[in-house]
């Protein structure tokens, strides 16, 4: 016998990305994404919405590092009180970064305690997450886990908290080929 729990509202379909403004609605949000040139179109899309992101965090590197997350946390803390949602557009590293920002809300002492002091993660009332995957593989848009690396100490940590499931996952196959990842998830879930 086994159980399967996943509270993520999955919105799936070609051209769903073009409807993301309706999904976001009037939320106050930041956009977390990749710095790559091929994401310029997406950043421009968000900047042209009537409800623009309060900030775009577009410096996410592969395998989010503790030091990079400290910098992002410092930036996030300055506008944290204005934000209710973190929108993640990209692959697994973007999803991880978004979840860590949503969880610790720019309080770097909690990130430091988790990574450097190896304490249990302090996650209380995290920001909501809307995930828009552009890759297949990690399926982070459907999970409550986030991974952070500490390259200086050659360590890797996984934060797991049920409050970090994305509220909404908008999956649009026209962004990238993600069908294989979804089929694997459905197979695992017994659907």
Beta strands, then each sheet from edge to edge (+ up, - down):
strand 1: 9-12
strand 2: 29-34
strand 3: 55-60
strand 4: 85-90
strand 5: 128-133
strand 6: 145-150
strand 7: 155-160
strand 8: 168-171
sheet 1: 1+ 8+ 5+ 4+ 2+ 3+
sheet 2: 6+ 7-
end
